[in-house]
Amino acid sequence: MMDSIYLIISFILAILAILIELYVIYSILLSRFCKYPPAFPTFGTLRKKTLAEAEKILSQSSKNLKVVDLGCGAGGLLLPLAKKYPNHQFVGYDWDWFMVKWAGFRGRKLKNLKIIKQDISTVDVKEFDLLFSFLDTKALEIVHERIYKEISPSAILISPVFALPKTQAIKEIEAQSYGLPLKIYVYSKSRNNL
Ligand SMILES: C[S@@+](CC[C@H](N)C(=O)[O-])C[C@H]1O[C@@H](n2cnc3c(N)ncnc32)[C@H](O)[C@@H]1O
């Protein structure tokens, strides 16, 4: 009896290990051999403070805002905000099929949340009031070279960990997490305080 249970558990673990390995291969190929960032969520104090910064903007606004996460992963930033602020609209873009399905499933009951499978280099960002980008490497280049130029003058971009090159942040928030000296960078073309 015990032998059969061990056999079944080993079989399930082996299947899980194969699935994880296949996903790692998929991620490496999708990220063009790590030229683009993988699906890695915000965490700890970094996540709490990023959400708190967004909440300040969302709770103070009298108009309904459009919020986007460029590379939304599993929706770790968008889901709690969409749940708490049903009057604002939330959109997440990611090119990882599994992340899009997972985030979409987690947010299936939220009418103000859309998760779209799309390369962020083709997203029209003019309509958004608040943007998140937890991105580095080539994806940060897209944010720096195109997206930040195209956002509306009143829009706010929150970038956990990664600073835009040669661009002055209006705010830098200390967000040390698990001993790592991290910061959150907040950008706006027209505002100089928040
Ligand atoms: C570091 S994760 C950020 C996850 C989420 N925003 C969060 O803060 O928890 C970066 C995500 O960006 C996605 N990504 C990277 N380059 C992309 C691109 N060019 N177009 C769309 N998604 C991209 C990855 O698939 C990954 O899920």
The ligand as a MOL file (V3000), in Angstrom:
LIG
                    3D

  0  0  0     0  0            999 V3000
M  V30 BEGIN CTAB
M  V30 COUNTS 27 29 0 0 0
M  V30 BEGIN ATOM
M  V30 1 C 9.5320 41.3310 -13.8440 0
M  V30 2 S 7.9810 40.7530 -14.4980 0 CHG=1
M  V30 3 C 6.8710 41.9370 -13.8350 0
M  V30 4 C 5.6030 41.3110 -13.2950 0
M  V30 5 C 4.5700 42.2830 -12.7130 0
M  V30 6 N 4.5240 43.5330 -13.4280 0
M  V30 7 C 4.8330 42.5620 -11.2640 0
M  V30 8 O 5.3160 43.6770 -11.0050 0
M  V30 9 O 4.5910 41.7180 -10.4070 0 CHG=-1
M  V30 10 C 8.1750 41.2620 -16.1950 0
M  V30 11 C 7.0950 40.7130 -17.1220 0
M  V30 12 O 7.2300 41.3880 -18.3710 0
M  V30 13 C 6.9850 40.4760 -19.4190 0
M  V30 14 N 7.6700 41.0130 -20.6160 0
M  V30 15 C 8.9940 41.2120 -20.8010 0
M  V30 16 N 9.2320 41.7580 -22.0120 0
M  V30 17 C 8.0100 41.9190 -22.6010 0
M  V30 18 C 7.5800 42.4520 -23.8430 0
M  V30 19 N 8.4530 42.9270 -24.7530 0
M  V30 20 N 6.2570 42.4710 -24.1200 0
M  V30 21 C 5.3470 41.9780 -23.2160 0
M  V30 22 N 5.6940 41.4700 -22.0160 0
M  V30 23 C 7.0040 41.4420 -21.7030 0
M  V30 24 C 7.5300 39.1420 -18.9310 0
M  V30 25 O 6.8860 38.0750 -19.5780 0
M  V30 26 C 7.2040 39.2320 -17.4180 0
M  V30 27 O 5.9810 38.5910 -17.1270 0
M  V30 END ATOM
M  V30 BEGIN BOND
M  V30 1 1 1 2
M  V30 2 1 2 3
M  V30 3 1 2 10
M  V30 4 1 3 4
M  V30 5 1 4 5
M  V30 6 1 5 6
M  V30 7 1 5 7
M  V30 8 2 7 8
M  V30 9 1 7 9
M  V30 10 1 10 11
M  V30 11 1 11 12
M  V30 12 1 11 26
M  V30 13 1 12 13
M  V30 14 1 13 14
M  V30 15 1 13 24
M  V30 16 1 14 15
M  V30 17 1 14 23
M  V30 18 2 15 16
M  V30 19 1 16 17
M  V30 20 1 17 18
M  V30 21 2 17 23
M  V30 22 1 18 19
M  V30 23 2 18 20
M  V30 24 1 20 21
M  V30 25 2 21 22
M  V30 26 1 22 23
M  V30 27 1 24 25
M  V30 28 1 24 26
M  V30 29 1 26 27
M  V30 END BOND
M  V30 END CTAB
M  END
